Amino acid sequence: MGLYSHHIFPRLMDWVMAGEEFRRLRTDLLSGLHGEVLELGIGTGLNLPHYPKTITWLHAVDPANLLPKIVTERSTRQSFPIRIQHVTAESLPYDDRSFDFVVSTWTLCTIPDPVKALREVRRVLKPNGRFLFLEHGRSENEKIAVWQDRLNPVQNIIGCGCNLNRKIDHIIAQAGLKLMTLDRFQMQSVPRLGGAMYKGTASRPD
Ligand SMILES: C[S@@+](CC[C@H](N)C(=O)[O-])C[C@H]1O[C@@H](n2cnc3c(N)ncnc32)[C@H](O)[C@@H]1O
């Protein structure tokens, strides 16, 4: 899996996820952010050009170090300071109540224990902080969901740990975050199995 997971998959992922519909969704999610921001699973840094200048710090975690030269190039073009740490979201190296926003895009599908990761998000959010998510997951259409279940083991292999069938809203609730907005839609440029989207905002319960 070394050649595939370290070289082929990240390039393929970067190419697919830099598409026009992905870019529009990223801008739409991130344009209102400000202050101290944490991104879970920064990947190849595709969100970087979409952060507004109103953010004061971007911290990011990802256990993998995907296409480091491209990530560095994308980072140096931004006006805000960026610190990336190669650790998992399930154990965040930050103090309680540190962030105004935590962002996750197309990452909760892959994190091995997403509930544990979101409990960490709940811990590191400031009292009025917000968790912003843009994720694919289990379809509302039962016929599609059945195929997502069937093909999940294959997706796990070709998508390097990606799951097609996670109920993102349930995972957020299970972690004790309060769902404030949830938009469900189908991406037009992605096959239906992988394009059932969950976009929204959650907060600490207190
Ligand atoms: C499909 S990629 C999405 C990358 C990026 N968020 C984007 O929108 O382009 C999923 C990312 O989740 C990362 N990941 C996997 N396990 C993780 C974990 N335990 N904690 C944080 N990130 C993780 C992967 O390394 C990968 O970069």
PDBQT file of the ligand as one rigid body, heavy atoms in Angstrom, charges set to zero:
ROOT
HETATM    1  C1  LIG A 301     -10.282  12.828   2.031  1.00  0.00    +0.000 C 
HETATM    2  S1  LIG A 301      -8.982  13.608   2.887  1.00  0.00    +0.000 S 
HETATM    3  C2  LIG A 301      -9.604  15.279   3.021  1.00  0.00    +0.000 C 
HETATM    4  C3  LIG A 301      -8.534  16.310   3.129  1.00  0.00    +0.000 C 
HETATM    5  C4  LIG A 301      -8.993  17.754   3.364  1.00  0.00    +0.000 C 
HETATM    6  N1  LIG A 301      -9.737  17.865   4.599  1.00  0.00    +0.000 N 
HETATM    7  C5  LIG A 301      -9.767  18.314   2.214  1.00  0.00    +0.000 C 
HETATM    8  O1  LIG A 301     -10.883  18.810   2.412  1.00  0.00    +0.000 OA
HETATM    9  O2  LIG A 301      -9.233  18.317   1.087  1.00  0.00    +0.000 OA
HETATM   10  C6  LIG A 301      -9.109  12.992   4.544  1.00  0.00    +0.000 C 
HETATM   11  C7  LIG A 301      -7.989  13.444   5.440  1.00  0.00    +0.000 C 
HETATM   12  O3  LIG A 301      -8.222  12.967   6.778  1.00  0.00    +0.000 OA
HETATM   13  C8  LIG A 301      -6.954  12.664   7.323  1.00  0.00    +0.000 C 
HETATM   14  N2  LIG A 301      -7.078  11.809   8.529  1.00  0.00    +0.000 N 
HETATM   15  C9  LIG A 301      -7.131  10.464   8.595  1.00  0.00    +0.000 A 
HETATM   16  N3  LIG A 301      -7.188  10.055   9.876  1.00  0.00    +0.000 NA
HETATM   17  C10 LIG A 301      -7.183  11.173  10.645  1.00  0.00    +0.000 A 
HETATM   18  C11 LIG A 301      -7.204  11.401  12.045  1.00  0.00    +0.000 A 
HETATM   19  N4  LIG A 301      -7.259  10.387  12.923  1.00  0.00    +0.000 N 
HETATM   20  N5  LIG A 301      -7.163  12.683  12.482  1.00  0.00    +0.000 NA
HETATM   21  C12 LIG A 301      -7.119  13.707  11.606  1.00  0.00    +0.000 A 
HETATM   22  N6  LIG A 301      -7.088  13.556  10.266  1.00  0.00    +0.000 NA
HETATM   23  C13 LIG A 301      -7.121  12.311   9.788  1.00  0.00    +0.000 A 
HETATM   24  C14 LIG A 301      -6.230  11.981   6.173  1.00  0.00    +0.000 C 
HETATM   25  O4  LIG A 301      -4.824  11.876   6.381  1.00  0.00    +0.000 OA
HETATM   26  C15 LIG A 301      -6.611  12.908   5.020  1.00  0.00    +0.000 C 
HETATM   27  O5  LIG A 301      -5.715  13.969   4.869  1.00  0.00    +0.000 OA
ENDROOT
TORSDOF 0
